[in-house]
Amino acid sequence: MKMLVCVAASVLAFIASFAEIPQISMSPAKLEFRLVHKENAKRVAGYEAFLAAGNRPEAYADVPEEAEFLTSGSHRYLVEKQVLLDESAIASAYAAPMQFCSMADIPFKRSYVLSLTMTETGSERFAELTKENVGRQLAIVVDGRLLSAPMINDQIDGPQMTVTGEFSREEAEILACRINLGKRPK
């Protein structure tokens, strides 16, 4: 499956080069698991008010040294800089379809998720991380971009993990391929 995903992403990159679409980065992805700052709501509200007053983002001084603001869609988060797990905790990644079907007046929607299988050590560290941080949000960051910040409701055991984000098929396949590229023997 890993090879098929990489081949599909390579074909997309090849086609994109002829269609004058921006090139798709096929470098290994930098994947990080970090925590959302404990004072996220208060700090983000202050930052949003500062920006609403017409101030420049770089002029905002009330950011803790150990954190940075990241956005995911229209949501802004204050994310701790300390990386708790990285791509070395991942054994493999692949794109998988996720189907949403809601009320009759809302059309059927199909999006993709990123499915991750952790290494044995990664799985153990992730279980410990989630056990120690129940009630906090976990920031999933790829190449400095916040993908998701789900709430940790309970300890998460086991090697399988799914990252949702309403990815298109191409986005999920390319991201999975880039994570797998980082797993090549050096």
FENGIKA-V531014 format. One record per residue. OMEGA is omega in whole degrees, 0 to 359 (NA if undefined). Layout:
OMEGA / OMEGA
//
This chain:
181 / 181 / 180 / 180 / 179 / 179 / 179 / 179 / 179 / 178 / 178 / 179 / 179 / 179 / 181 / 182 / 180 / 184 / 181 / 174 / 180 / 181 / 178 / 179 / 178 / 174 / 178 / 181 / 173 / 183 / 181 / 172 / 181 / 178 / 170 / 183 / 181 / 180 / 185 / 186 / 181 / 183 / 179 / 178 / 178 / 180 / 180 / 178 / 179 / 180 / 180 / 179 / 177 / 180 / 177 / 181 / 183 / 180 / 182 / 187 / 186 / 178 / 178 / 182 / 185 / 184 / 177 / 177 / 174 / 178 / 174 / 186 / 180 / 182 / 178 / 180 / 170 / 188 / 177 / 182 / 182 / 178 / 182 / 175 / 176 / 184 / 178 / 178 / 184 / 177 / 179 / 179 / 175 / 178 / 179 / 179 / 175 / 183 / 175 / 174 / 186 / 183 / 185 / 183 / 178 / 184 / 176 / 180 / 179 / 175 / 183 / 177 / 175 / 180 / 182 / 171 / 183 / 173 / 178 / 178 / 179 / 179 / 178 / 180 / 179 / 178 / 179 / 179 / 181 / 178 / 183 / 187 / 176 / 180 / 178 / 177 / 178 / 178 / 176 / 189 / 176 / 179 / 178 / 181 / 180 / 178 / 188 / 177 / 182 / 176 / 175 / 182 / 183 / 175 / 180 / 178 / 174 / 187 / 185 / 178 / 178 / 177 / 178 / 180 / 183 / 177 / 168 / 178 / 182 / 180 / 181 / 180 / 181 / 179 / 178 / 180 / 180 / 177 / 179 / 178 / 178 / 181 / 180 / 174 / 182 / NA
//
